[in-house]
């Protein structure tokens, strides 16, 4: 059983986005596109959360909040144990 946080990553603040496209250039997975004069994430499933888009954004319009993922381990006695496996 996997439990995923409900955080959508990355987050684009449209009010801060100046449409420069630097995030599009660094996104090797082509998950970010320009729509009109702003950028948006269209392929969330493709995002590897490398945070390069956040790093290059000159206006701070893109944020990549971390996500904690838990995975259930096989039962060792009569209980299940949940432990963190990733901090992104």
PDB file with SEQRES, HELIX, SHEET and CRYST1 records, atoms N, CA, C and O in Angstrom:
SEQRES   1 A   88  UNK UNK UNK UNK UNK UNK UNK UNK UNK UNK UNK UNK UNK          
SEQRES   2 A   88  UNK UNK UNK UNK UNK UNK UNK UNK UNK UNK UNK UNK UNK          
SEQRES   3 A   88  UNK UNK UNK UNK UNK UNK UNK UNK UNK UNK UNK UNK UNK          
SEQRES   4 A   88  UNK UNK UNK UNK UNK UNK UNK UNK UNK UNK UNK UNK UNK          
SEQRES   5 A   88  UNK UNK UNK UNK UNK UNK UNK UNK UNK UNK UNK UNK UNK          
SEQRES   6 A   88  UNK UNK UNK UNK UNK UNK UNK UNK UNK UNK UNK UNK UNK          
SEQRES   7 A   88  UNK UNK UNK UNK UNK UNK UNK UNK UNK UNK                      
HELIX    1 AA1 UNK A   22  UNK A   26  1                                   5    
HELIX    2 AA2 UNK A   44  UNK A   46  5                                   3    
HELIX    3 AA3 UNK A   52  UNK A   56  1                                   5    
SHEET    1 AA1 2 UNK A  11  UNK A  12  0                                        
SHEET    2 AA1 2 UNK A  62  UNK A  63 -1                                        
SHEET    1 AA2 2 UNK A  32  UNK A  35  0                                        
SHEET    2 AA2 2 UNK A  38  UNK A  41 -1                                        
SHEET    1 AA3 2 UNK A  68  UNK A  72  0                                        
SHEET    2 AA3 2 UNK A  82  UNK A  87 -1                                        
CRYST1    1.000    1.000    1.000  90.00  90.00  90.00 P 1           1          
ATOM      1  N   UNK A   1       0.845  -1.178   0.000  1.00  0.00           N  
ATOM      2  CA  UNK A   1       0.000   0.000   0.000  1.00  0.00           C  
ATOM      3  C   UNK A   1       0.887   1.237   0.000  1.00  0.00           C  
ATOM      4  O   UNK A   1       1.810   1.343   0.807  1.00  0.00           O  
ATOM      5  N   UNK A   2       0.617   2.149  -0.880  1.00  0.00           N  
ATOM      6  CA  UNK A   2       1.382   3.390  -0.947  1.00  0.00           C  
ATOM      7  C   UNK A   2       0.446   4.545  -0.638  1.00  0.00           C  
ATOM      8  O   UNK A   2      -0.677   4.596  -1.139  1.00  0.00           O  
ATOM      9  N   UNK A   3       0.906   5.459   0.178  1.00  0.00           N  
ATOM     10  CA  UNK A   3       0.142   6.663   0.508  1.00  0.00           C  
ATOM     11  C   UNK A   3       0.908   7.849  -0.038  1.00  0.00           C  
ATOM     12  O   UNK A   3       2.071   8.054   0.307  1.00  0.00           O  
ATOM     13  N   UNK A   4       0.274   8.613  -0.871  1.00  0.00           N  
ATOM     14  CA  UNK A   4       0.928   9.768  -1.463  1.00  0.00           C  
ATOM     15  C   UNK A   4       0.345  11.038  -0.861  1.00  0.00           C  
ATOM     16  O   UNK A   4      -0.858  11.117  -0.615  1.00  0.00           O  
ATOM     17  N   UNK A   5       1.193  12.027  -0.625  1.00  0.00           N  
ATOM     18  CA  UNK A   5       0.724  13.322  -0.164  1.00  0.00           C  
ATOM     19  C   UNK A   5      -0.133  13.942  -1.258  1.00  0.00           C  
ATOM     20  O   UNK A   5       0.004  13.592  -2.431  1.00  0.00           O  
ATOM     21  N   UNK A   6      -0.998  14.843  -0.885  1.00  0.00           N  
ATOM     22  CA  UNK A   6      -1.904  15.451  -1.851  1.00  0.00           C  
ATOM     23  C   UNK A   6      -1.341  16.730  -2.459  1.00  0.00           C  
ATOM     24  O   UNK A   6      -2.095  17.558  -2.971  1.00  0.00           O  
ATOM     25  N   UNK A   7      -0.046  16.892  -2.406  1.00  0.00           N  
ATOM     26  CA  UNK A   7       0.598  18.079  -2.952  1.00  0.00           C  
ATOM     27  C   UNK A   7       0.833  17.882  -4.445  1.00  0.00           C  
ATOM     28  O   UNK A   7       1.413  16.877  -4.856  1.00  0.00           O  
ATOM     29  N   UNK A   8       0.391  18.826  -5.248  1.00  0.00           N  
ATOM     30  CA  UNK A   8       0.641  18.783  -6.686  1.00  0.00           C  
ATOM     31  C   UNK A   8       1.940  19.541  -6.920  1.00  0.00           C  
ATOM     32  O   UNK A   8       2.094  20.680  -6.480  1.00  0.00           O  
ATOM     33  N   UNK A   9       2.865  18.905  -7.611  1.00  0.00           N  
ATOM     34  CA  UNK A   9       4.161  19.512  -7.835  1.00  0.00           C  
ATOM     35  C   UNK A   9       4.478  19.581  -9.312  1.00  0.00           C  
ATOM     36  O   UNK A   9       4.028  18.704 -10.050  1.00  0.00           O  
ATOM     37  N   UNK A  10       5.189  20.519  -9.773  1.00  0.00           N  
ATOM     38  CA  UNK A  10       5.444  21.814  -9.161  1.00  0.00           C  
ATOM     39  C   UNK A  10       4.208  22.710  -9.229  1.00  0.00           C  
ATOM     40  O   UNK A  10       3.266  22.441  -9.974  1.00  0.00           O  
ATOM     41  N   UNK A  11       4.236  23.768  -8.445  1.00  0.00           N  
ATOM     42  CA  UNK A  11       3.126  24.718  -8.406  1.00  0.00           C  
ATOM     43  C   UNK A  11       3.566  25.981  -9.135  1.00  0.00           C  
ATOM     44  O   UNK A  11       4.623  26.536  -8.837  1.00  0.00           O  
ATOM     45  N   UNK A  12       2.760  26.436 -10.086  1.00  0.00           N  
ATOM     46  CA  UNK A  12       3.064  27.662 -10.824  1.00  0.00           C  
ATOM     47  C   UNK A  12       2.118  28.760 -10.359  1.00  0.00           C  
ATOM     48  O   UNK A  12       0.903  28.655 -10.520  1.00  0.00           O  
ATOM     49  N   UNK A  13       2.680  29.806  -9.787  1.00  0.00           N  
ATOM     50  CA  UNK A  13       1.908  30.975  -9.374  1.00  0.00           C  
ATOM     51  C   UNK A  13       1.758  31.863 -10.608  1.00  0.00           C  
ATOM     52  O   UNK A  13       2.698  32.554 -11.000  1.00  0.00           O  
ATOM     53  N   UNK A  14       0.589  31.839 -11.209  1.00  0.00           N  
ATOM     54  CA  UNK A  14       0.356  32.568 -12.459  1.00  0.00           C  
ATOM     55  C   UNK A  14       0.537  34.075 -12.303  1.00  0.00           C  
ATOM     56  O   UNK A  14       0.903  34.751 -13.264  1.00  0.00           O  
ATOM     57  N   UNK A  15       0.287  34.611 -11.111  1.00  0.00           N  
ATOM     58  CA  UNK A  15       0.450  36.052 -10.886  1.00  0.00           C  
ATOM     59  C   UNK A  15       1.921  36.467 -10.945  1.00  0.00           C  
ATOM     60  O   UNK A  15       2.229  37.597 -11.323  1.00  0.00           O  
ATOM     61  N   UNK A  16       2.825  35.566 -10.574  1.00  0.00           N  
ATOM     62  CA  UNK A  16       4.260  35.862 -10.598  1.00  0.00           C  
ATOM     63  C   UNK A  16       4.929  35.500 -11.920  1.00  0.00           C  
ATOM     64  O   UNK A  16       5.995  36.028 -12.235  1.00  0.00           O  
ATOM     65  N   UNK A  17       4.323  34.611 -12.693  1.00  0.00           N  
ATOM     66  CA  UNK A  17       4.936  34.129 -13.930  1.00  0.00           C  
ATOM     67  C   UNK A  17       5.023  35.248 -14.971  1.00  0.00           C  
ATOM     68  O   UNK A  17       4.028  35.901 -15.285  1.00  0.00           O  
ATOM     69  N   UNK A  18       6.245  35.457 -15.503  1.00  0.00           N  
ATOM     70  CA  UNK A  18       6.401  36.465 -16.557  1.00  0.00           C  
ATOM     71  C   UNK A  18       6.476  35.835 -17.947  1.00  0.00           C  
ATOM     72  O   UNK A  18       6.658  36.538 -18.941  1.00  0.00           O  
ATOM     73  N   UNK A  19       6.333  34.504 -18.014  1.00  0.00           N  
ATOM     74  CA  UNK A  19       6.309  33.821 -19.299  1.00  0.00           C  
ATOM     75  C   UNK A  19       7.639  33.721 -20.002  1.00  0.00           C  
ATOM     76  O   UNK A  19       7.676  33.503 -21.213  1.00  0.00           O  
ATOM     77  N   UNK A  20       8.740  33.874 -19.276  1.00  0.00           N  
ATOM     78  CA  UNK A  20      10.069  33.876 -19.904  1.00  0.00           C  
ATOM     79  C   UNK A  20      10.416  32.545 -20.560  1.00  0.00           C  
ATOM     80  O   UNK A  20      11.162  32.522 -21.539  1.00  0.00           O  
ATOM     81  N   UNK A  21       9.894  31.441 -20.045  1.00  0.00           N  
ATOM     82  CA  UNK A  21      10.124  30.136 -20.653  1.00  0.00           C  
ATOM     83  C   UNK A  21      11.383  29.418 -20.219  1.00  0.00           C  
ATOM     84  O   UNK A  21      11.688  28.354 -20.759  1.00  0.00           O  
ATOM     85  N   UNK A  22      12.129  29.956 -19.264  1.00  0.00           N  
ATOM     86  CA  UNK A  22      13.339  29.275 -18.806  1.00  0.00           C  
ATOM     87  C   UNK A  22      13.007  27.901 -18.236  1.00  0.00           C  
ATOM     88  O   UNK A  22      13.770  26.952 -18.418  1.00  0.00           O  
ATOM     89  N   UNK A  23      11.879  27.788 -17.551  1.00  0.00           N  
ATOM     90  CA  UNK A  23      11.466  26.501 -16.981  1.00  0.00           C  
ATOM     91  C   UNK A  23      11.173  25.484 -18.085  1.00  0.00           C  
ATOM     92  O   UNK A  23      11.457  24.296 -17.933  1.00  0.00           O  
ATOM     93  N   UNK A  24      10.613  25.948 -19.175  1.00  0.00           N  
ATOM     94  CA  UNK A  24      10.336  25.062 -20.321  1.00  0.00           C  
ATOM     95  C   UNK A  24      11.645  24.539 -20.888  1.00  0.00           C  
ATOM     96  O   UNK A  24      11.758  23.363 -21.234  1.00  0.00           O  
ATOM     97  N   UNK A  25      12.641  25.427 -20.982  1.00  0.00           N  
ATOM     98  CA  UNK A  25      13.941  25.045 -21.535  1.00  0.00           C  
ATOM     99  C   UNK A  25      14.649  23.980 -20.696  1.00  0.00           C  
ATOM    100  O   UNK A  25      15.299  23.092 -21.248  1.00  0.00           O  
ATOM    101  N   UNK A  26      14.528  24.059 -19.362  1.00  0.00           N  
ATOM    102  CA  UNK A  26      15.247  23.108 -18.509  1.00  0.00           C  
ATOM    103  C   UNK A  26      14.471  21.824 -18.230  1.00  0.00           C  
ATOM    104  O   UNK A  26      15.033  20.863 -17.705  1.00  0.00           O  
ATOM    105  N   UNK A  27      13.205  21.799 -18.573  1.00  0.00           N  
ATOM    106  CA  UNK A  27      12.397  20.607 -18.317  1.00  0.00           C  
ATOM    107  C   UNK A  27      12.654  19.572 -19.412  1.00  0.00           C  
ATOM    108  O   UNK A  27      12.065  19.623 -20.492  1.00  0.00           O  
ATOM    109  N   UNK A  28      13.538  18.644 -19.108  1.00  0.00           N  
ATOM    110  CA  UNK A  28      13.878  17.606 -20.077  1.00  0.00           C  
ATOM    111  C   UNK A  28      12.742  16.646 -20.359  1.00  0.00           C  
ATOM    112  O   UNK A  28      12.780  15.916 -21.349  1.00  0.00           O  
ATOM    113  N   UNK A  29      11.736  16.636 -19.507  1.00  0.00           N  
ATOM    114  CA  UNK A  29      10.607  15.717 -19.676  1.00  0.00           C  
ATOM    115  C   UNK A  29       9.422  16.366 -20.387  1.00  0.00           C  
ATOM    116  O   UNK A  29       8.399  15.722 -20.616  1.00  0.00           O  
ATOM    117  N   UNK A  30       9.564  17.634 -20.730  1.00  0.00           N  
ATOM    118  CA  UNK A  30       8.526  18.393 -21.459  1.00  0.00           C  
ATOM    119  C   UNK A  30       7.192  18.395 -20.723  1.00  0.00           C  
ATOM    120  O   UNK A  30       6.135  18.246 -21.336  1.00  0.00           O  
ATOM    121  N   UNK A  31       7.249  18.566 -19.393  1.00  0.00           N  
ATOM    122  CA  UNK A  31       6.041  18.596 -18.573  1.00  0.00           C  
ATOM    123  C   UNK A  31       5.478  20.009 -18.429  1.00  0.00           C  
ATOM    124  O   UNK A  31       4.365  20.186 -17.934  1.00  0.00           O  
ATOM    125  N   UNK A  32       6.245  21.019 -18.863  1.00  0.00           N  
ATOM    126  CA  UNK A  32       5.826  22.421 -18.742  1.00  0.00           C  
ATOM    127  C   UNK A  32       5.679  23.014 -20.131  1.00  0.00           C  
ATOM    128  O   UNK A  32       6.532  22.818 -20.997  1.00  0.00           O  
ATOM    129  N   UNK A  33       4.586  23.745 -20.334  1.00  0.00           N  
ATOM    130  CA  UNK A  33       4.353  24.406 -21.618  1.00  0.00           C  
ATOM    131  C   UNK A  33       3.870  25.834 -21.393  1.00  0.00           C  
ATOM    132  O   UNK A  33       3.431  26.199 -20.303  1.00  0.00           O  
ATOM    133  N   UNK A  34       3.963  26.622 -22.445  1.00  0.00           N  
ATOM    134  CA  UNK A  34       3.420  27.981 -22.408  1.00  0.00           C  
ATOM    135  C   UNK A  34       1.985  27.937 -22.911  1.00  0.00           C  
ATOM    136  O   UNK A  34       1.686  27.348 -23.949  1.00  0.00           O  
ATOM    137  N   UNK A  35       1.111  28.572 -22.153  1.00  0.00           N  
ATOM    138  CA  UNK A  35      -0.292  28.719 -22.551  1.00  0.00           C  
ATOM    139  C   UNK A  35      -0.568  30.215 -22.520  1.00  0.00           C  
ATOM    140  O   UNK A  35      -0.653  30.824 -21.453  1.00  0.00           O  
ATOM    141  N   UNK A  36      -0.704  30.787 -23.693  1.00  0.00           N  
ATOM    142  CA  UNK A  36      -0.827  32.241 -23.776  1.00  0.00           C  
ATOM    143  C   UNK A  36       0.499  32.868 -23.396  1.00  0.00           C  
ATOM    144  O   UNK A  36       1.526  32.549 -23.995  1.00  0.00           O  
ATOM    145  N   UNK A  37       0.496  33.754 -22.411  1.00  0.00           N  
ATOM    146  CA  UNK A  37       1.730  34.416 -21.994  1.00  0.00           C  
ATOM    147  C   UNK A  37       2.291  33.853 -20.692  1.00  0.00           C  
ATOM    148  O   UNK A  37       3.218  34.429 -20.122  1.00  0.00           O  
ATOM    149  N   UNK A  38       1.744  32.738 -20.213  1.00  0.00           N  
ATOM    150  CA  UNK A  38       2.175  32.128 -18.952  1.00  0.00           C  
ATOM    151  C   UNK A  38       2.548  30.668 -19.187  1.00  0.00           C  
ATOM    152  O   UNK A  38       2.243  30.098 -20.235  1.00  0.00           O  
ATOM    153  N   UNK A  39       3.213  30.069 -18.196  1.00  0.00           N  
ATOM    154  CA  UNK A  39       3.539  28.649 -18.293  1.00  0.00           C  
ATOM    155  C   UNK A  39       2.640  27.859 -17.345  1.00  0.00           C  
ATOM    156  O   UNK A  39       2.116  28.387 -16.364  1.00  0.00           O  
ATOM    157  N   UNK A  40       2.483  26.602 -17.663  1.00  0.00           N  
ATOM    158  CA  UNK A  40       1.703  25.705 -16.815  1.00  0.00           C  
ATOM    159  C   UNK A  40       2.267  24.297 -16.922  1.00  0.00           C  
ATOM    160  O   UNK A  40       2.912  23.950 -17.911  1.00  0.00           O  
ATOM    161  N   UNK A  41       2.022  23.496 -15.904  1.00  0.00           N  
ATOM    162  CA  UNK A  41       2.448  22.102 -15.906  1.00  0.00           C  
ATOM    163  C   UNK A  41       1.306  21.293 -16.496  1.00  0.00           C  
ATOM    164  O   UNK A  41       0.191  21.319 -15.975  1.00  0.00           O  
ATOM    165  N   UNK A  42       1.579  20.571 -17.585  1.00  0.00           N  
ATOM    166  CA  UNK A  42       0.510  19.801 -18.218  1.00  0.00           C  
ATOM    167  C   UNK A  42       0.661  18.302 -18.044  1.00  0.00           C  
ATOM    168  O   UNK A  42      -0.314  17.559 -18.158  1.00  0.00           O  
ATOM    169  N   UNK A  43       1.862  17.860 -17.772  1.00  0.00           N  
ATOM    170  CA  UNK A  43       2.119  16.426 -17.661  1.00  0.00           C  
ATOM    171  C   UNK A  43       2.669  16.104 -16.279  1.00  0.00           C  
ATOM    172  O   UNK A  43       3.849  15.784 -16.139  1.00  0.00           O  
ATOM    173  N   UNK A  44       1.817  16.187 -15.252  1.00  0.00           N  
ATOM    174  CA  UNK A  44       2.248  15.937 -13.888  1.00  0.00           C  
ATOM    175  C   UNK A  44       2.889  14.565 -13.732  1.00  0.00           C  
ATOM    176  O   UNK A  44       3.859  14.417 -12.989  1.00  0.00           O  
ATOM    177  N   UNK A  45       2.356  13.553 -14.428  1.00  0.00           N  
ATOM    178  CA  UNK A  45       2.875  12.199 -14.312  1.00  0.00           C  
ATOM    179  C   UNK A  45       4.306  12.096 -14.821  1.00  0.00           C  
ATOM    180  O   UNK A  45       5.063  11.232 -14.378  1.00  0.00           O  
ATOM    181  N   UNK A  46       4.683  12.976 -15.751  1.00  0.00           N  
ATOM    182  CA  UNK A  46       6.032  12.955 -16.306  1.00  0.00           C  
ATOM    183  C   UNK A  46       7.050  13.619 -15.388  1.00  0.00           C  
ATOM    184  O   UNK A  46       8.245  13.340 -15.491  1.00  0.00           O  
ATOM    185  N   UNK A  47       6.603  14.485 -14.499  1.00  0.00           N  
ATOM    186  CA  UNK A  47       7.510  15.265 -13.654  1.00  0.00           C  
ATOM    187  C   UNK A  47       8.323  14.351 -12.748  1.00  0.00           C  
ATOM    188  O   UNK A  47       7.771  13.514 -12.033  1.00  0.00           O  
ATOM    189  N   UNK A  48       9.650  14.524 -12.789  1.00  0.00           N  
ATOM    190  CA  UNK A  48      10.531  13.730 -11.931  1.00  0.00           C  
ATOM    191  C   UNK A  48      10.939  14.508 -10.685  1.00  0.00           C  
ATOM    192  O   UNK A  48      11.745  14.019  -9.893  1.00  0.00           O  
ATOM    193  N   UNK A  49      10.406  15.693 -10.500  1.00  0.00           N  
ATOM    194  CA  UNK A  49      10.653  16.564  -9.352  1.00  0.00           C  
ATOM    195  C   UNK A  49      12.120  16.894  -9.190  1.00  0.00           C  
ATOM    196  O   UNK A  49      12.658  16.901  -8.082  1.00  0.00           O  
ATOM    197  N   UNK A  50      12.761  17.170 -10.322  1.00  0.00           N  
ATOM    198  CA  UNK A  50      14.181  17.519 -10.298  1.00  0.00           C  
ATOM    199  C   UNK A  50      14.394  18.927  -9.748  1.00  0.00           C  
ATOM    200  O   UNK A  50      15.516  19.277  -9.381  1.00  0.00           O  
ATOM    201  N   UNK A  51      13.368  19.719  -9.685  1.00  0.00           N  
ATOM    202  CA  UNK A  51      13.290  21.109  -9.213  1.00  0.00           C  
ATOM    203  C   UNK A  51      14.095  22.106 -10.046  1.00  0.00           C  
ATOM    204  O   UNK A  51      14.307  23.239  -9.613  1.00  0.00           O  
ATOM    205  N   UNK A  52      14.544  21.701 -11.232  1.00  0.00           N  
ATOM    206  CA  UNK A  52      15.284  22.624 -12.083  1.00  0.00           C  
ATOM    207  C   UNK A  52      14.424  23.825 -12.490  1.00  0.00           C  
ATOM    208  O   UNK A  52      14.928  24.942 -12.607  1.00  0.00           O  
ATOM    209  N   UNK A  53      13.128  23.590 -12.703  1.00  0.00           N  
ATOM    210  CA  UNK A  53      12.233  24.696 -13.075  1.00  0.00           C  
ATOM    211  C   UNK A  53      12.153  25.732 -11.957  1.00  0.00           C  
ATOM    212  O   UNK A  53      12.133  26.936 -12.215  1.00  0.00           O  
ATOM    213  N   UNK A  54      12.107  25.257 -10.723  1.00  0.00           N  
ATOM    214  CA  UNK A  54      12.065  26.171  -9.576  1.00  0.00           C  
ATOM    215  C   UNK A  54      13.371  26.961  -9.473  1.00  0.00           C  
ATOM    216  O   UNK A  54      13.357  28.160  -9.196  1.00  0.00           O  
ATOM    217  N   UNK A  55      14.474  26.295  -9.692  1.00  0.00           N  
ATOM    218  CA  UNK A  55      15.792  26.924  -9.575  1.00  0.00           C  
ATOM    219  C   UNK A  55      15.982  28.039 -10.600  1.00  0.00           C  
ATOM    220  O   UNK A  55      16.509  29.099 -10.264  1.00  0.00           O  
ATOM    221  N   UNK A  56      15.558  27.813 -11.851  1.00  0.00           N  
ATOM    222  CA  UNK A  56      15.813  28.810 -12.902  1.00  0.00           C  
ATOM    223  C   UNK A  56      14.766  29.919 -12.967  1.00  0.00           C  
ATOM    224  O   UNK A  56      14.995  30.924 -13.640  1.00  0.00           O  
ATOM    225  N   UNK A  57      13.639  29.775 -12.300  1.00  0.00           N  
ATOM    226  CA  UNK A  57      12.577  30.778 -12.401  1.00  0.00           C  
ATOM    227  C   UNK A  57      13.017  32.100 -11.760  1.00  0.00           C  
ATOM    228  O   UNK A  57      13.217  32.158 -10.546  1.00  0.00           O  
ATOM    229  N   UNK A  58      13.170  33.159 -12.564  1.00  0.00           N  
ATOM    230  CA  UNK A  58      13.676  34.431 -12.045  1.00  0.00           C  
ATOM    231  C   UNK A  58      12.677  35.182 -11.162  1.00  0.00           C  
ATOM    232  O   UNK A  58      13.076  36.057 -10.393  1.00  0.00           O  
ATOM    233  N   UNK A  59      11.405  34.861 -11.260  1.00  0.00           N  
ATOM    234  CA  UNK A  59      10.401  35.578 -10.474  1.00  0.00           C  
ATOM    235  C   UNK A  59       9.900  34.779  -9.270  1.00  0.00           C  
ATOM    236  O   UNK A  59       9.084  35.272  -8.492  1.00  0.00           O  
ATOM    237  N   UNK A  60      10.385  33.551  -9.118  1.00  0.00           N  
ATOM    238  CA  UNK A  60       9.931  32.711  -8.007  1.00  0.00           C  
ATOM    239  C   UNK A  60       8.511  32.211  -8.188  1.00  0.00           C  
ATOM    240  O   UNK A  60       7.831  31.894  -7.213  1.00  0.00           O  
ATOM    241  N   UNK A  61       8.063  32.138  -9.428  1.00  0.00           N  
ATOM    242  CA  UNK A  61       6.686  31.718  -9.708  1.00  0.00           C  
ATOM    243  C   UNK A  61       6.491  30.213  -9.557  1.00  0.00           C  
ATOM    244  O   UNK A  61       5.360  29.751  -9.407  1.00  0.00           O  
ATOM    245  N   UNK A  62       7.576  29.444  -9.595  1.00  0.00           N  
ATOM    246  CA  UNK A  62       7.464  27.994  -9.517  1.00  0.00           C  
ATOM    247  C   UNK A  62       8.026  27.514  -8.184  1.00  0.00           C  
ATOM    248  O   UNK A  62       9.152  27.842  -7.811  1.00  0.00           O  
ATOM    249  N   UNK A  63       7.224  26.736  -7.481  1.00  0.00           N  
ATOM    250  CA  UNK A  63       7.677  26.129  -6.234  1.00  0.00           C  
ATOM    251  C   UNK A  63       7.447  24.632  -6.305  1.00  0.00           C  
ATOM    252  O   UNK A  63       6.469  24.159  -6.885  1.00  0.00           O  
ATOM    253  N   UNK A  64       8.355  23.907  -5.709  1.00  0.00           N  
ATOM    254  CA  UNK A  64       8.275  22.453  -5.661  1.00  0.00           C  
ATOM    255  C   UNK A  64       8.287  22.022  -4.204  1.00  0.00           C  
ATOM    256  O   UNK A  64       9.341  21.670  -3.675  1.00  0.00           O  
ATOM    257  N   UNK A  65       7.135  22.043  -3.547  1.00  0.00           N  
ATOM    258  CA  UNK A  65       7.103  21.614  -2.147  1.00  0.00           C  
ATOM    259  C   UNK A  65       7.438  20.132  -2.057  1.00  0.00           C  
ATOM    260  O   UNK A  65       7.161  19.369  -2.983  1.00  0.00           O  
ATOM    261  N   UNK A  66       8.022  19.735  -0.963  1.00  0.00           N  
ATOM    262  CA  UNK A  66       8.414  18.334  -0.820  1.00  0.00           C  
ATOM    263  C   UNK A  66       7.204  17.445  -0.588  1.00  0.00           C  
ATOM    264  O   UNK A  66       6.125  17.907  -0.219  1.00  0.00           O  
ATOM    265  N   UNK A  67       7.411  16.181  -0.812  1.00  0.00           N  
ATOM    266  CA  UNK A  67       6.370  15.178  -0.619  1.00  0.00           C  
ATOM    267  C   UNK A  67       6.973  14.029   0.178  1.00  0.00           C  
ATOM    268  O   UNK A  67       8.110  13.627  -0.073  1.00  0.00           O  
ATOM    269  N   UNK A  68       6.222  13.501   1.131  1.00  0.00           N  
ATOM    270  CA  UNK A  68       6.668  12.351   1.903  1.00  0.00           C  
ATOM    271  C   UNK A  68       5.855  11.151   1.456  1.00  0.00           C  
ATOM    272  O   UNK A  68       4.627  11.208   1.400  1.00  0.00           O  
ATOM    273  N   UNK A  69       6.543  10.071   1.139  1.00  0.00           N  
ATOM    274  CA  UNK A  69       5.896   8.852   0.664  1.00  0.00           C  
ATOM    275  C   UNK A  69       6.104   7.758   1.702  1.00  0.00           C  
ATOM    276  O   UNK A  69       7.217   7.564   2.191  1.00  0.00           O  
ATOM    277  N   UNK A  70       5.038   7.045   2.037  1.00  0.00           N  
ATOM    278  CA  UNK A  70       5.135   5.934   2.963  1.00  0.00           C  
ATOM    279  C   UNK A  70       4.824   4.646   2.222  1.00  0.00           C  
ATOM    280  O   UNK A  70       3.984   4.621   1.323  1.00  0.00           O  
ATOM    281  N   UNK A  71       5.504   3.583   2.604  1.00  0.00           N  
ATOM    282  CA  UNK A  71       5.254   2.286   1.995  1.00  0.00           C  
ATOM    283  C   UNK A  71       5.033   1.267   3.104  1.00  0.00           C  
ATOM    284  O   UNK A  71       5.750   1.266   4.104  1.00  0.00           O  
ATOM    285  N   UNK A  72       4.053   0.413   2.927  1.00  0.00           N  
ATOM    286  CA  UNK A  72       3.767  -0.600   3.928  1.00  0.00           C  
ATOM    287  C   UNK A  72       4.718  -1.778   3.752  1.00  0.00           C  
ATOM    288  O   UNK A  72       4.905  -2.289   2.648  1.00  0.00           O  
ATOM    289  N   UNK A  73       5.305  -2.190   4.849  1.00  0.00           N  
ATOM    290  CA  UNK A  73       6.202  -3.340   4.845  1.00  0.00           C  
ATOM    291  C   UNK A  73       5.386  -4.614   5.074  1.00  0.00           C  
ATOM    292  O   UNK A  73       4.305  -4.552   5.659  1.00  0.00           O  
ATOM    293  N   UNK A  74       5.882  -5.756   4.628  1.00  0.00           N  
ATOM    294  CA  UNK A  74       5.175  -7.015   4.902  1.00  0.00           C  
ATOM    295  C   UNK A  74       5.031  -7.205   6.405  1.00  0.00           C  
ATOM    296  O   UNK A  74       5.879  -6.768   7.184  1.00  0.00           O  
ATOM    297  N   UNK A  75       3.958  -7.854   6.796  1.00  0.00           N  
ATOM    298  CA  UNK A  75       3.711  -8.062   8.220  1.00  0.00           C  
ATOM    299  C   UNK A  75       4.816  -8.922   8.821  1.00  0.00           C  
ATOM    300  O   UNK A  75       5.170  -9.978   8.296  1.00  0.00           O  
ATOM    301  N   UNK A  76       5.353  -8.432   9.945  1.00  0.00           N  
ATOM    302  CA  UNK A  76       6.381  -9.191  10.632  1.00  0.00           C  
ATOM    303  C   UNK A  76       5.782 -10.006  11.760  1.00  0.00           C  
ATOM    304  O   UNK A  76       6.239 -11.119  12.019  1.00  0.00           O  
ATOM    305  N   UNK A  77       4.773  -9.484  12.437  1.00  0.00           N  
ATOM    306  CA  UNK A  77       3.986 -10.262  13.388  1.00  0.00           C  
ATOM    307  C   UNK A  77       2.551 -10.118  12.953  1.00  0.00           C  
ATOM    308  O   UNK A  77       2.168 -10.484  11.841  1.00  0.00           O  
ATOM    309  N   UNK A  78       1.768  -9.575  13.861  1.00  0.00           N  
ATOM    310  CA  UNK A  78       0.358  -9.389  13.541  1.00  0.00           C  
ATOM    311  C   UNK A  78       0.052  -7.936  13.230  1.00  0.00           C  
ATOM    312  O   UNK A  78      -1.115  -7.543  13.240  1.00  0.00           O  
ATOM    313  N   UNK A  79       1.061  -7.134  12.957  1.00  0.00           N  
ATOM    314  CA  UNK A  79       0.841  -5.708  12.701  1.00  0.00           C  
ATOM    315  C   UNK A  79       1.556  -5.273  11.432  1.00  0.00           C  
ATOM    316  O   UNK A  79       2.527  -5.894  10.999  1.00  0.00           O  
ATOM    317  N   UNK A  80       1.065  -4.214  10.860  1.00  0.00           N  
ATOM    318  CA  UNK A  80       1.716  -3.619   9.696  1.00  0.00           C  
ATOM    319  C   UNK A  80       2.509  -2.418  10.171  1.00  0.00           C  
ATOM    320  O   UNK A  80       2.090  -1.711  11.088  1.00  0.00           O  
ATOM    321  N   UNK A  81       3.625  -2.194   9.562  1.00  0.00           N  
ATOM    322  CA  UNK A  81       4.474  -1.080   9.933  1.00  0.00           C  
ATOM    323  C   UNK A  81       4.575  -0.142   8.740  1.00  0.00           C  
ATOM    324  O   UNK A  81       4.870  -0.573   7.626  1.00  0.00           O  
ATOM    325  N   UNK A  82       4.329   1.135   8.977  1.00  0.00           N  
ATOM    326  CA  UNK A  82       4.505   2.139   7.930  1.00  0.00           C  
ATOM    327  C   UNK A  82       5.773   2.906   8.246  1.00  0.00           C  
ATOM    328  O   UNK A  82       5.968   3.355   9.375  1.00  0.00           O  
ATOM    329  N   UNK A  83       6.625   3.054   7.265  1.00  0.00           N  
ATOM    330  CA  UNK A  83       7.851   3.808   7.492  1.00  0.00           C  
ATOM    331  C   UNK A  83       8.115   4.707   6.289  1.00  0.00           C  
ATOM    332  O   UNK A  83       7.749   4.375   5.162  1.00  0.00           O  
ATOM    333  N   UNK A  84       8.756   5.850   6.541  1.00  0.00           N  
ATOM    334  CA  UNK A  84       9.059   6.748   5.418  1.00  0.00           C  
ATOM    335  C   UNK A  84      10.129   6.140   4.538  1.00  0.00           C  
ATOM    336  O   UNK A  84      11.103   5.566   5.026  1.00  0.00           O  
ATOM    337  N   UNK A  85       9.934   6.275   3.198  1.00  0.00           N  
ATOM    338  CA  UNK A  85      10.955   5.772   2.279  1.00  0.00           C  
ATOM    339  C   UNK A  85      11.561   6.871   1.435  1.00  0.00           C  
ATOM    340  O   UNK A  85      12.611   6.664   0.826  1.00  0.00           O  
ATOM    341  N   UNK A  86      10.929   8.041   1.379  1.00  0.00           N  
ATOM    342  CA  UNK A  86      11.487   9.091   0.528  1.00  0.00           C  
ATOM    343  C   UNK A  86      11.098  10.453   1.043  1.00  0.00           C  
ATOM    344  O   UNK A  86       9.972  10.661   1.493  1.00  0.00           O  
ATOM    345  N   UNK A  87      12.007  11.356   0.979  1.00  0.00           N  
ATOM    346  CA  UNK A  87      11.740  12.743   1.266  1.00  0.00           C  
ATOM    347  C   UNK A  87      12.187  13.522   0.058  1.00  0.00           C  
ATOM    348  O   UNK A  87      13.388  13.681  -0.160  1.00  0.00           O  
ATOM    349  N   UNK A  88      11.254  14.016  -0.739  1.00  0.00           N  
ATOM    350  CA  UNK A  88      11.584  14.708  -1.981  1.00  0.00           C  
ATOM    351  C   UNK A  88      11.510  16.176  -1.771  1.00  0.00           C  
ATOM    352  O   UNK A  88      11.754  16.946  -2.701  1.00  0.00           O  
TER     353      UNK A  88                                                      
END                                                                             
